[in-house]
Amino acid sequence: MVIVLTSILAIIVIAFILGVRSKDLPEPEPESPFHHLDERKAAIYENLRDLQFEYRVGKLSDDDYQVSKRDLQKELAVVLAEVDKLKAQLSQNGAVPPPQPAPQPQQPLVAAARICPSCGAKFDRELKFCGECGKAMKAAR
Ligand SMILES: [Zn+2]
């Protein structure tokens, strides 16, 4: 009897600890905002199929079928509208291009030093003498 009670108590304690632990665990990230909407959509489509089947085999009256079908289609329209809304939100967030700075010559002084004051030839690096005309590049500064 004592052994039975002890093991029951142990099971309760373990279950309690496990229960608390699983609550402490962070919620898993939602896979996709579309996921649950897709599931709802799929469920509605399935209901529509079932409904059509039941109507065809004669389980439903014409009126019942029409009413149920209209309800499901309304529900479907709501879900589709939510999908559209979500898509619009996501594309708004995603489509905003990062602000692009206008292309500007950086460090104009260095750039000036790379342009020959005598002939105007441009070079990608600073030179003491112009590669085109051979005159001193820094003479004009
Ligand atoms: Zn030059």
Backbone and ligand atoms as CSV (ligand in chain L), in Angstrom:
chain,resi,resn,atom,element,x,y,z
A,1,MET,N,N,0.836,-1.215,0.000
A,1,MET,CA,C,0.000,0.000,0.000
A,1,MET,C,C,0.861,1.251,0.000
A,2,VAL,N,N,1.858,1.244,0.906
A,2,VAL,CA,C,2.748,2.409,0.974
A,2,VAL,C,C,3.494,2.588,-0.345
A,3,ILE,N,N,3.921,1.437,-0.887
A,3,ILE,CA,C,4.670,1.496,-2.153
A,3,ILE,C,C,3.777,2.088,-3.244
A,4,VAL,N,N,2.545,1.656,-3.283
A,4,VAL,CA,C,1.615,2.150,-4.299
A,4,VAL,C,C,1.417,3.654,-4.133
A,5,LEU,N,N,1.186,4.060,-2.888
A,5,LEU,CA,C,0.984,5.497,-2.626
A,5,LEU,C,C,2.209,6.305,-3.026
A,6,THR,N,N,3.380,5.761,-2.656
A,6,THR,CA,C,4.622,6.475,-2.965
A,6,THR,C,C,4.790,6.625,-4.471
A,7,SER,N,N,4.513,5.533,-5.205
A,7,SER,CA,C,4.721,5.639,-6.650
A,7,SER,C,C,3.691,6.570,-7.282
A,8,ILE,N,N,2.476,6.564,-6.744
A,8,ILE,CA,C,1.472,7.509,-7.260
A,8,ILE,C,C,1.927,8.941,-7.014
A,9,LEU,N,N,2.430,9.158,-5.802
A,9,LEU,CA,C,2.929,10.490,-5.454
A,9,LEU,C,C,4.072,10.883,-6.395
A,10,ALA,N,N,4.974,9.911,-6.645
A,10,ALA,CA,C,6.116,10.188,-7.518
A,10,ALA,C,C,5.629,10.559,-8.909
A,11,ILE,N,N,4.648,9.809,-9.384
A,11,ILE,CA,C,4.119,10.085,-10.728
A,11,ILE,C,C,3.518,11.486,-10.777
A,12,ILE,N,N,2.778,11.839,-9.698
A,12,ILE,CA,C,2.167,13.167,-9.649
A,12,ILE,C,C,3.246,14.244,-9.668
A,13,VAL,N,N,4.299,14.002,-8.847
A,13,VAL,CA,C,5.379,15.003,-8.780
A,13,VAL,C,C,6.048,15.146,-10.139
A,14,ILE,N,N,6.339,14.005,-10.771
A,14,ILE,CA,C,7.016,14.054,-12.084
A,14,ILE,C,C,6.121,14.769,-13.103
A,15,ALA,N,N,4.856,14.411,-13.073
A,15,ALA,CA,C,3.917,15.031,-14.013
A,15,ALA,C,C,3.858,16.542,-13.777
A,16,PHE,N,N,3.874,16.912,-12.487
A,16,PHE,CA,C,3.830,18.332,-12.157
A,16,PHE,C,C,5.063,19.049,-12.695
A,17,ILE,N,N,6.237,18.415,-12.440
A,17,ILE,CA,C,7.493,19.038,-12.896
A,17,ILE,C,C,7.485,19.166,-14.419
A,18,LEU,N,N,7.098,18.085,-15.082
A,18,LEU,CA,C,7.075,18.110,-16.545
A,18,LEU,C,C,6.094,19.171,-17.047
A,19,GLY,N,N,4.959,19.246,-16.365
A,19,GLY,CA,C,3.954,20.228,-16.776
A,19,GLY,C,C,4.486,21.634,-16.638
A,20,VAL,N,N,5.166,21.896,-15.519
A,20,VAL,CA,C,5.722,23.229,-15.308
A,20,VAL,C,C,6.804,23.510,-16.340
A,21,ARG,N,N,7.633,22.489,-16.585
A,21,ARG,CA,C,8.727,22.683,-17.546
A,21,ARG,C,C,8.188,23.036,-18.922
A,22,SER,N,N,7.186,22.278,-19.333
A,22,SER,CA,C,6.694,22.523,-20.689
A,22,SER,C,C,6.045,23.905,-20.782
A,23,LYS,N,N,5.539,24.396,-19.633
A,23,LYS,CA,C,4.982,25.751,-19.659
A,23,LYS,C,C,6.094,26.788,-19.724
A,24,ASP,N,N,7.234,26.446,-19.063
A,24,ASP,CA,C,8.341,27.400,-19.045
A,24,ASP,C,C,9.011,27.521,-20.406
A,25,LEU,N,N,8.912,26.471,-21.197
A,25,LEU,CA,C,9.557,26.507,-22.504
A,25,LEU,C,C,8.950,27.625,-23.345
A,26,PRO,N,N,9.790,28.325,-24.082
A,26,PRO,CA,C,9.245,29.385,-24.933
A,26,PRO,C,C,8.353,28.801,-26.011
A,27,GLU,N,N,7.320,29.538,-26.329
A,27,GLU,CA,C,6.405,29.107,-27.388
A,27,GLU,C,C,7.178,29.009,-28.698
A,28,PRO,N,N,6.929,27.974,-29.471
A,28,PRO,CA,C,7.590,27.906,-30.777
A,28,PRO,C,C,7.115,29.048,-31.660
A,29,GLU,N,N,8.032,29.553,-32.449
A,29,GLU,CA,C,7.690,30.654,-33.347
A,29,GLU,C,C,6.595,30.220,-34.318
A,30,PRO,N,N,5.628,31.084,-34.589
A,30,PRO,CA,C,4.643,30.727,-35.607
A,30,PRO,C,C,5.341,30.571,-36.951
A,31,GLU,N,N,5.029,29.469,-37.642
A,31,GLU,CA,C,5.758,29.175,-38.876
A,31,GLU,C,C,5.551,30.271,-39.903
A,32,SER,N,N,4.292,30.609,-40.101
A,32,SER,CA,C,3.985,31.607,-41.103
A,32,SER,C,C,2.605,32.149,-40.775
A,33,PRO,N,N,2.414,33.439,-40.948
A,33,PRO,CA,C,1.079,33.986,-40.675
A,33,PRO,C,C,0.035,33.395,-41.614
A,34,PHE,N,N,0.485,32.867,-42.742
A,34,PHE,CA,C,-0.470,32.304,-43.695
A,34,PHE,C,C,-0.914,30.908,-43.296
A,35,HIS,N,N,-0.108,30.291,-42.424
A,35,HIS,CA,C,-0.321,28.874,-42.152
A,35,HIS,C,C,-1.731,28.595,-41.650
A,36,HIS,N,N,-2.139,29.321,-40.600
A,36,HIS,CA,C,-3.442,28.997,-40.020
A,36,HIS,C,C,-4.572,29.407,-40.967
A,37,LEU,N,N,-4.325,30.442,-41.776
A,37,LEU,CA,C,-5.339,30.835,-42.756
A,37,LEU,C,C,-5.481,29.760,-43.822
A,38,ASP,N,N,-4.330,29.206,-44.232
A,38,ASP,CA,C,-4.374,28.123,-45.218
A,38,ASP,C,C,-5.140,26.939,-44.659
A,39,GLU,N,N,-4.904,26.672,-43.373
A,39,GLU,CA,C,-5.602,25.536,-42.759
A,39,GLU,C,C,-7.105,25.782,-42.726
A,40,ARG,N,N,-7.466,27.019,-42.392
A,40,ARG,CA,C,-8.897,27.344,-42.348
A,40,ARG,C,C,-9.518,27.219,-43.734
A,41,LYS,N,N,-8.761,27.710,-44.725
A,41,LYS,CA,C,-9.245,27.642,-46.095
A,41,LYS,C,C,-9.447,26.188,-46.503
A,42,ALA,N,N,-8.449,25.357,-46.194
A,42,ALA,CA,C,-8.536,23.937,-46.541
A,42,ALA,C,C,-9.731,23.292,-45.849
A,43,ALA,N,N,-9.961,23.665,-44.586
A,43,ALA,CA,C,-11.085,23.083,-43.848
A,43,ALA,C,C,-12.414,23.476,-44.491
A,44,ILE,N,N,-12.493,24.728,-44.918
A,44,ILE,CA,C,-13.734,25.185,-45.544
A,44,ILE,C,C,-13.968,24.457,-46.864
A,45,TYR,N,N,-12.891,24.312,-47.647
A,45,TYR,CA,C,-13.028,23.591,-48.913
A,45,TYR,C,C,-13.501,22.163,-48.669
A,46,GLU,N,N,-12.948,21.575,-47.609
A,46,GLU,CA,C,-13.340,20.203,-47.297
A,46,GLU,C,C,-14.820,20.146,-46.927
A,47,ASN,N,N,-15.242,21.113,-46.106
A,47,ASN,CA,C,-16.652,21.161,-45.728
A,47,ASN,C,C,-17.542,21.327,-46.952
A,48,LEU,N,N,-17.076,22.153,-47.877
A,48,LEU,CA,C,-17.866,22.349,-49.101
A,48,LEU,C,C,-17.986,21.053,-49.881
A,49,ARG,N,N,-16.862,20.331,-49.943
A,49,ARG,CA,C,-16.895,19.041,-50.652
A,49,ARG,C,C,-17.857,18.080,-49.974
A,50,ASP,N,N,-17.737,18.010,-48.639
A,50,ASP,CA,C,-18.642,17.129,-47.883
A,50,ASP,C,C,-20.092,17.505,-48.132
A,51,LEU,N,N,-20.321,18.800,-48.107
A,51,LEU,CA,C,-21.682,19.305,-48.285
A,51,LEU,C,C,-22.228,18.877,-49.646
A,52,GLN,N,N,-21.386,19.067,-50.668
A,52,GLN,CA,C,-21.814,18.690,-52.018
A,52,GLN,C,C,-22.105,17.200,-52.093
A,53,PHE,N,N,-21.227,16.432,-51.427
A,53,PHE,CA,C,-21.404,14.987,-51.436
A,53,PHE,C,C,-22.727,14.619,-50.770
A,54,GLU,N,N,-22.971,15.202,-49.590
A,54,GLU,CA,C,-24.196,14.873,-48.853
A,54,GLU,C,C,-25.434,15.292,-49.642
A,55,TYR,N,N,-25.302,16.403,-50.324
A,55,TYR,CA,C,-26.430,16.870,-51.141
A,55,TYR,C,C,-26.689,15.895,-52.290
A,56,ARG,N,N,-25.601,15.437,-52.895
A,56,ARG,CA,C,-25.724,14.556,-54.048
A,56,ARG,C,C,-26.328,13.206,-53.648
A,57,VAL,N,N,-25.923,12.719,-52.468
A,57,VAL,CA,C,-26.471,11.417,-52.058
A,57,VAL,C,C,-27.853,11.565,-51.431
A,58,GLY,N,N,-28.345,12.801,-51.365
A,58,GLY,CA,C,-29.716,12.991,-50.924
A,58,GLY,C,C,-29.897,13.151,-49.428
A,59,LYS,N,N,-28.784,13.395,-48.694
A,59,LYS,CA,C,-28.901,13.564,-47.247
A,59,LYS,C,C,-29.419,14.951,-46.896
A,60,LEU,N,N,-29.194,15.900,-47.811
A,60,LEU,CA,C,-29.566,17.287,-47.519
A,60,LEU,C,C,-30.676,17.727,-48.463
A,61,SER,N,N,-31.545,18.559,-47.912
A,61,SER,CA,C,-32.564,19.145,-48.776
A,61,SER,C,C,-31.926,20.283,-49.561
A,62,ASP,N,N,-32.598,20.694,-50.601
A,62,ASP,CA,C,-32.091,21.765,-51.444
A,62,ASP,C,C,-31.820,23.021,-50.622
A,63,ASP,N,N,-32.780,23.358,-49.744
A,63,ASP,CA,C,-32.643,24.564,-48.936
A,63,ASP,C,C,-31.446,24.474,-47.994
A,64,ASP,N,N,-31.362,23.336,-47.283
A,64,ASP,CA,C,-30.244,23.151,-46.348
A,64,ASP,C,C,-28.920,23.304,-47.074
A,65,TYR,N,N,-28.861,22.683,-48.251
A,65,TYR,CA,C,-27.633,22.731,-49.031
A,65,TYR,C,C,-27.277,24.174,-49.383
A,66,GLN,N,N,-28.276,24.908,-49.891
A,66,GLN,CA,C,-28.005,26.296,-50.314
A,66,GLN,C,C,-27.556,27.156,-49.126
A,67,VAL,N,N,-28.246,26.985,-47.978
A,67,VAL,CA,C,-27.918,27.800,-46.796
A,67,VAL,C,C,-26.514,27.484,-46.312
A,68,SER,N,N,-26.223,26.195,-46.176
A,68,SER,CA,C,-24.901,25.801,-45.678
A,68,SER,C,C,-23.810,26.249,-46.635
A,69,LYS,N,N,-24.091,26.106,-47.923
A,69,LYS,CA,C,-23.095,26.480,-48.922
A,69,LYS,C,C,-22.810,27.982,-48.837
A,70,ARG,N,N,-23.888,28.754,-48.682
A,70,ARG,CA,C,-23.704,30.204,-48.608
A,70,ARG,C,C,-22.880,30.574,-47.371
A,71,ASP,N,N,-23.171,29.910,-46.246
A,71,ASP,CA,C,-22.409,30.187,-45.023
A,71,ASP,C,C,-20.928,29.894,-45.227
A,72,LEU,N,N,-20.660,28.741,-45.822
A,72,LEU,CA,C,-19.265,28.357,-46.021
A,72,LEU,C,C,-18.568,29.310,-46.980
A,73,GLN,N,N,-19.301,29.728,-48.007
A,73,GLN,CA,C,-18.689,30.645,-48.978
A,73,GLN,C,C,-18.411,31.999,-48.347
A,74,LYS,N,N,-19.316,32.392,-47.430
A,74,LYS,CA,C,-19.081,33.654,-46.701
A,74,LYS,C,C,-17.806,33.539,-45.865
A,75,GLU,N,N,-17.711,32.394,-45.176
A,75,GLU,CA,C,-16.542,32.140,-44.332
A,75,GLU,C,C,-15.266,32.148,-45.171
A,76,LEU,N,N,-15.376,31.510,-46.334
A,76,LEU,CA,C,-14.234,31.434,-47.236
A,76,LEU,C,C,-13.824,32.836,-47.698
A,77,ALA,N,N,-14.821,33.655,-47.990
A,77,ALA,CA,C,-14.529,35.021,-48.440
A,77,ALA,C,C,-13.787,35.789,-47.350
A,78,VAL,N,N,-14.192,35.554,-46.079
A,78,VAL,CA,C,-13.524,36.230,-44.962
A,78,VAL,C,C,-12.061,35.807,-44.898
A,79,VAL,N,N,-11.840,34.489,-45.008
A,79,VAL,CA,C,-10.472,33.974,-44.922
A,79,VAL,C,C,-9.638,34.518,-46.079
A,80,LEU,N,N,-10.209,34.508,-47.284
A,80,LEU,CA,C,-9.468,34.997,-48.443
A,80,LEU,C,C,-9.145,36.478,-48.296
A,81,ALA,N,N,-10.090,37.226,-47.716
A,81,ALA,CA,C,-9.839,38.649,-47.497
A,81,ALA,C,C,-8.700,38.838,-46.511
A,82,GLU,N,N,-8.672,37.977,-45.484
A,82,GLU,CA,C,-7.585,38.083,-44.510
A,82,GLU,C,C,-6.249,37.759,-45.149
A,83,VAL,N,N,-6.246,36.741,-46.032
A,83,VAL,CA,C,-5.008,36.387,-46.726
A,83,VAL,C,C,-4.522,37.574,-47.556
A,84,ASP,N,N,-5.468,38.200,-48.272
A,84,ASP,CA,C,-5.110,39.353,-49.102
A,84,ASP,C,C,-4.555,40.483,-48.253
A,85,LYS,N,N,-5.219,40.718,-47.111
A,85,LYS,CA,C,-4.795,41.803,-46.233
A,85,LYS,C,C,-3.371,41.552,-45.747
A,86,LEU,N,N,-3.140,40.297,-45.350
A,86,LEU,CA,C,-1.826,39.917,-44.835
A,86,LEU,C,C,-0.767,40.058,-45.915
A,87,LYS,N,N,-1.126,39.625,-47.120
A,87,LYS,CA,C,-0.183,39.723,-48.238
A,87,LYS,C,C,0.159,41.179,-48.510
A,88,ALA,N,N,-0.866,42.034,-48.465
A,88,ALA,CA,C,-0.655,43.459,-48.713
A,88,ALA,C,C,0.277,44.035,-47.652
A,89,GLN,N,N,0.026,43.643,-46.400
A,89,GLN,CA,C,0.878,44.136,-45.313
A,89,GLN,C,C,2.313,43.701,-45.524
A,90,LEU,N,N,2.479,42.405,-45.845
A,90,LEU,CA,C,3.824,41.873,-45.991
A,90,LEU,C,C,4.536,42.529,-47.156
A,91,SER,N,N,3.810,42.725,-48.260
A,91,SER,CA,C,4.484,43.296,-49.419
A,91,SER,C,C,4.807,44.769,-49.166
A,92,GLN,N,N,3.944,45.409,-48.337
A,92,GLN,CA,C,4.265,46.799,-47.974
A,92,GLN,C,C,5.563,46.852,-47.178
A,93,ASN,N,N,5.639,45.954,-46.204
A,93,ASN,CA,C,6.840,45.932,-45.367
A,93,ASN,C,C,8.060,45.543,-46.178
A,94,GLY,N,N,7.879,44.556,-47.074
A,94,GLY,CA,C,9.023,44.024,-47.788
A,94,GLY,C,C,9.426,44.865,-48.976
A,95,ALA,N,N,8.438,45.594,-49.557
A,95,ALA,CA,C,8.730,46.267,-50.811
A,95,ALA,C,C,9.379,47.630,-50.613
A,96,VAL,N,N,9.348,48.133,-49.376
A,96,VAL,CA,C,9.954,49.443,-49.147
A,96,VAL,C,C,11.464,49.306,-49.310
A,97,PRO,N,N,12.008,49.939,-50.324
A,97,PRO,CA,C,13.449,49.789,-50.523
A,97,PRO,C,C,14.213,50.549,-49.450
A,98,PRO,N,N,15.341,50.033,-49.051
A,98,PRO,CA,C,16.141,50.752,-48.054
A,98,PRO,C,C,16.561,52.090,-48.628
A,99,PRO,N,N,16.560,53.125,-47.808
A,99,PRO,CA,C,16.914,54.459,-48.325
A,99,PRO,C,C,18.305,54.439,-48.932
A,100,GLN,N,N,18.358,54.846,-50.173
A,100,GLN,CA,C,19.651,54.811,-50.854
A,100,GLN,C,C,20.214,56.217,-50.929
A,101,PRO,N,N,21.395,56.389,-50.380
A,101,PRO,CA,C,22.001,57.709,-50.478
A,101,PRO,C,C,22.331,58.016,-51.928
A,102,ALA,N,N,22.100,59.266,-52.295
A,102,ALA,CA,C,22.407,59.653,-53.661
A,102,ALA,C,C,23.907,59.485,-53.874
A,103,PRO,N,N,24.274,58.949,-55.031
A,103,PRO,CA,C,25.717,58.763,-55.277
A,103,PRO,C,C,26.424,60.105,-55.273
A,104,GLN,N,N,27.349,60.234,-54.356
A,104,GLN,CA,C,28.075,61.496,-54.231
A,104,GLN,C,C,29.564,61.193,-54.263
A,105,PRO,N,N,30.336,62.081,-54.824
A,105,PRO,CA,C,31.793,61.876,-54.768
A,105,PRO,C,C,32.247,61.956,-53.322
A,106,GLN,N,N,32.868,60.908,-52.866
A,106,GLN,CA,C,33.325,60.916,-51.482
A,106,GLN,C,C,34.696,61.588,-51.418
A,107,GLN,N,N,34.871,62.321,-50.362
A,107,GLN,CA,C,36.132,63.012,-50.106
A,107,GLN,C,C,36.594,63.764,-51.356
A,108,PRO,N,N,35.967,64.880,-51.638
A,108,PRO,CA,C,36.285,65.624,-52.866
A,108,PRO,C,C,37.745,66.062,-52.943
A,109,LEU,N,N,38.397,66.250,-51.800
A,109,LEU,CA,C,39.793,66.690,-51.840
A,109,LEU,C,C,40.667,65.631,-52.492
A,110,VAL,N,N,40.437,64.372,-52.067
A,110,VAL,CA,C,41.222,63.282,-52.636
A,110,VAL,C,C,40.900,63.155,-54.117
A,111,ALA,N,N,39.590,63.305,-54.429
A,111,ALA,CA,C,39.191,63.179,-55.815
A,111,ALA,C,C,39.888,64.236,-56.657
A,112,ALA,N,N,39.982,65.442,-56.103
A,112,ALA,CA,C,40.646,66.515,-56.841
A,112,ALA,C,C,42.106,66.178,-57.067
A,113,ALA,N,N,42.707,65.536,-56.039
A,113,ALA,CA,C,44.119,65.214,-56.170
A,113,ALA,C,C,44.354,64.169,-57.243
A,114,ARG,N,N,43.276,63.473,-57.619
A,114,ARG,CA,C,43.436,62.413,-58.613
A,114,ARG,C,C,43.185,62.933,-60.023
A,115,ILE,N,N,42.842,64.194,-60.097
A,115,ILE,CA,C,42.634,64.770,-61.423
A,115,ILE,C,C,43.816,65.674,-61.721
A,116,CYS,N,N,44.398,65.431,-62.818
A,116,CYS,CA,C,45.583,66.206,-63.170
A,116,CYS,C,C,45.212,67.674,-63.384
A,117,PRO,N,N,45.825,68.581,-62.661
A,117,PRO,CA,C,45.510,70.007,-62.812
A,117,PRO,C,C,45.963,70.555,-64.172
A,118,SER,N,N,46.866,69.846,-64.810
A,118,SER,CA,C,47.371,70.360,-66.080
A,118,SER,C,C,46.542,69.903,-67.271
A,119,CYS,N,N,46.266,68.571,-67.311
A,119,CYS,CA,C,45.555,68.071,-68.488
A,119,CYS,C,C,44.159,67.551,-68.163
A,120,GLY,N,N,43.839,67.408,-66.874
A,120,GLY,CA,C,42.495,66.975,-66.496
A,120,GLY,C,C,42.310,65.475,-66.531
A,121,ALA,N,N,43.351,64.688,-66.716
A,121,ALA,CA,C,43.232,63.222,-66.728
A,121,ALA,C,C,42.866,62.729,-65.333
A,122,LYS,N,N,42.032,61.712,-65.281
A,122,LYS,CA,C,41.596,61.181,-63.978
A,122,LYS,C,C,42.269,59.850,-63.697
A,123,PHE,N,N,42.573,59.637,-62.431
A,123,PHE,CA,C,43.207,58.380,-62.012
A,123,PHE,C,C,42.497,57.808,-60.799
A,124,ASP,N,N,42.492,56.465,-60.660
A,124,ASP,CA,C,41.796,55.871,-59.515
A,124,ASP,C,C,42.635,55.958,-58.253
A,125,ARG,N,N,43.883,56.266,-58.343
A,125,ARG,CA,C,44.626,56.449,-57.088
A,125,ARG,C,C,45.471,57.712,-57.189
A,126,GLU,N,N,45.903,58.131,-56.018
A,126,GLU,CA,C,46.645,59.381,-55.964
A,126,GLU,C,C,48.047,59.179,-56.563
A,127,LEU,N,N,48.431,60.077,-57.409
A,127,LEU,CA,C,49.742,59.974,-58.055
A,127,LEU,C,C,50.525,61.255,-57.808
A,128,LYS,N,N,51.808,61.084,-57.769
A,128,LYS,CA,C,52.633,62.280,-57.604
A,128,LYS,C,C,52.740,63.021,-58.930
A,129,PHE,N,N,52.837,62.220,-59.995
A,129,PHE,CA,C,52.946,62.829,-61.314
A,129,PHE,C,C,51.871,62.248,-62.217
A,130,CYS,N,N,51.379,63.070,-63.068
A,130,CYS,CA,C,50.299,62.652,-63.949
A,130,CYS,C,C,50.794,61.584,-64.908
A,131,GLY,N,N,49.989,60.523,-65.035
A,131,GLY,CA,C,50.336,59.438,-65.959
A,131,GLY,C,C,50.140,59.839,-67.402
A,132,GLU,N,N,49.425,60.939,-67.636
A,132,GLU,CA,C,49.145,61.362,-69.004
A,132,GLU,C,C,50.175,62.362,-69.505
A,133,CYS,N,N,50.339,63.433,-68.709
A,133,CYS,CA,C,51.211,64.498,-69.194
A,133,CYS,C,C,52.532,64.576,-68.421
A,134,GLY,N,N,52.636,63.818,-67.317
A,134,GLY,CA,C,53.899,63.747,-66.585
A,134,GLY,C,C,54.146,64.925,-65.664
A,135,LYS,N,N,53.181,65.861,-65.547
A,135,LYS,CA,C,53.392,67.003,-64.669
A,135,LYS,C,C,53.009,66.620,-63.235
A,136,ALA,N,N,53.529,67.384,-62.245
A,136,ALA,CA,C,53.234,67.103,-60.852
A,136,ALA,C,C,51.736,67.262,-60.590
A,137,MET,N,N,51.157,66.252,-59.918
A,137,MET,CA,C,49.710,66.268,-59.695
A,137,MET,C,C,49.317,67.230,-58.584
A,138,LYS,N,N,50.206,67.432,-57.607
A,138,LYS,CA,C,49.808,68.218,-56.454
A,138,LYS,C,C,50.204,69.687,-56.582
A,139,ALA,N,N,50.790,70.018,-57.691
A,139,ALA,CA,C,51.321,71.363,-57.864
A,139,ALA,C,C,50.228,72.414,-57.744
A,140,ALA,N,N,49.043,72.098,-58.215
A,140,ALA,CA,C,48.001,73.109,-58.289
A,140,ALA,C,C,47.338,73.377,-56.929
A,141,ARG,N,N,47.591,72.580,-55.920
A,141,ARG,CA,C,46.885,72.764,-54.657
A,141,ARG,C,C,47.533,73.758,-53.746
L,1,ZN,ZN,ZN,48.254,65.526,-66.760
